[in-house]
Structures are given as C-alpha cells and as structure tokens.
Amino acid sequence: MKVAKVEQFYPAQRTRLVKITTDNGIVGWGESTLEGKARSGMAAVQEIADYLIGKDPLRIEHHWQHVYRSAFFRGGAILMSALSGVDQALWDIAGKHFNVPVYQLMGGATRDRIRVYAHWGIGDLSDEGLAKSRTRLDALVKKGGYKAFKAGPAGKWRAQEPPSRIDQFVKAAFLMREWVGPDVEIAFDFHAKMTPGLAIEICNEIKGMRPMFVEEPVPQENAEAMKQVSDHVTFPIATGERLLTRWEFRPLFEIGAVSLIQPDVSHAGGISETKRIANMAEPYYVHIMPHCAIGPVAFASCMQVDASVPNFLIQEQADACLGEGMLEQPWVVKDGHIDLPKRPGLGFEINERAAQKMLNVYPEELGGEHFHENDGSVADW
Ligand SMILES: [Mg+2]
C-alpha cells in the first residue's frame, strides 16, 4: 500500500482538513488547523505531501521522525500543526486497513466512554447577559447532561486591573457555582493574559467556589512562572494547548509546574505525539485534558488518545467538535460522556461535500489586529 494522493480542504473558519488516499482506495482524514495561519499551514502540509507520495502509509513513526528531524530546523507551530494533521490521517488509514479503531492499535481501550466538558459561563452580569447564560446552561444540560464546564474572564486584561473588574469576574464565578451546585465541575481559562501576581490574586479570590482548574494563568513559554502560580494556588493549574512536542512539555514535568496538561492533538504532533506526552506525564501524576477548540476531525483524534491512555481526565469539547453538518453521524453527548468510537480508524464517516469546501477568505481567527488595549498597545486574546 502506498500514499497516492494528499489533498487539503478549508471548509470552515478554524477548520483545515487533510485527506490522504492510498493506491488501494483507503482514505484517511486529519485536521491540521492552526488558528490564524491558514495559508502558511496549508503550505507546510503541501511540503510534507511532496515527501509522502509513494510511501507506505503504515510507517507512521518513521514518517513522523522524518518530517520532524530531516529538515534540520525542528518544531514550531506551523510545521507541528501540519505534521499533526498528516499523522492523524495516517492513523485513520492504519485503523481502516486493519479494520479497527485507532486505539486498538495503541494497546486497546482504557475506558468505555469519554468524559467531556462544554464551554459555558457567565460573562455579563446584566439581566440580559444572565438570561443568555441561563438559556445556554439549560440547553447544554438538557442536550448532553454535561457535568463540567469551562469559561474565561473574557475581554482584555492589563497587568493590573482595579478591584471592580476583578470583583465582577469573582462574582460571576460564585454565581456559576450557585447555579450548577456542588456536583458539577467548573473551570476557568485565563488565556495567558495575566501576570503571575494578578493570576495568583484572582485564583485566591475564586478558590471558595472550588474551581476544577485554572488554565493558562500566565503565558505558556515560561514553566517557572507557571510553577510560581501553582505554588500559591490550592487547586490544580493547567497548561499546554500552545506547547508542542515532548520537548516543550518536559520542563513542566521536571519542576512540577502544573497538575494537568492540555496538549492539542492538531498542534503538539498528532495522535502519535499526544499519546507520548500523556505517557511521559504519567509518572509525574499529571493527567491530560486534550485541548480542542477546532473541528470534528481533531476532536475524533483526541478521543482516540483519550481512549488509550490511563491518565486521561476530561476532554474539551467546543460546539463545532461534535461535527454537526460535517460528519454523517455527529458525536452524541449523553450524561456528559461520549461512547467509545467503534468504527475503524478515527471512527467517523465524513460528509464529503461539507468537508471538501474551500473558503477563499482568511479572516483573523483568534485575536488579531483589532484586539488592542484602549491605549493602542497589543492585548492578549
Ligand atoms: Mg485555552
């Protein structure tokens, strides 16, 4: 079996797909979305495609090593997201070739269903804002029985904010706890927009409502700053959606910077590397909660890793992850869980017409130039 064709599609914002077809007609799908970098990401996939044509698609590890190491310059978000999408598509082909779900090729399932959390929160405390939050919460509970949610302190945060700004977020956090009760988990994503000092202050203010975790309290590049926050906070701190490969996760483990990690299966190096990162985390008693805020192919890839490692805690699930309109059978959330995928490969049947669209617009997908502070300086999204 040889790789015959590598195609790419851009059916929706924050969704770039890789389709690999073999000479005996097996088709594998992967997701190489790198938010905000559509054109460079797709160019990187094309360069990998030039190498892959004519090769044996089942030599997944060998191809991973080749793409990662052979160009001398390694890593980076563009190359790693491209490699991630290709890696997922190769695993999809392998699963279909052997007629088993991908997790069967990685040691078999370690669980029967995948626990997920949805995006929900209270951001706006006005009557209208509260009514909107209530409606979404009720709909999510009714539709999927979710038992865990994540929200952010939305908008721009400077290095220091006045008490009223902090109080508003704290009030919303306690109100969320009041609404959902003690049996439901609530987490917060600080989107790496705070200093260690401000993050610690806010974490201490919200600790009484018992958050599940706070994610990216500070930017991701500095493991010591992350540890500084962890050392001053009583509940788990999480990070990792913007870290790539085992080598970038290594310092977190070695200094004990966080309790939870969130590798992104479309950025960190695909199914192969996300599983290796999870295995690497295990002796540090660190659990994984794979990041997924893009499309359903990436989400399906996450679930294959979630199914195969013991130290999985919960899976992030943005609305688009379920694949409405993109998958023939969108993923179904019941009682806050998704049943283990049983179909071969990544476990879905894609709607070819929906998946093979090509947008020809390239809007900002996260943040962007409009996201500046009121003094004109750059703010974090
Ligand atoms: Mg995040």
Boltz pocket constraint, residues with backbone or C-beta under 6 A from the ligand:
constraints:
  - pocket:
      binder: B
      contacts: [[A, 189], [A, 191], [A, 215], [A, 216], [A, 241]]
      max_distance: 6.0
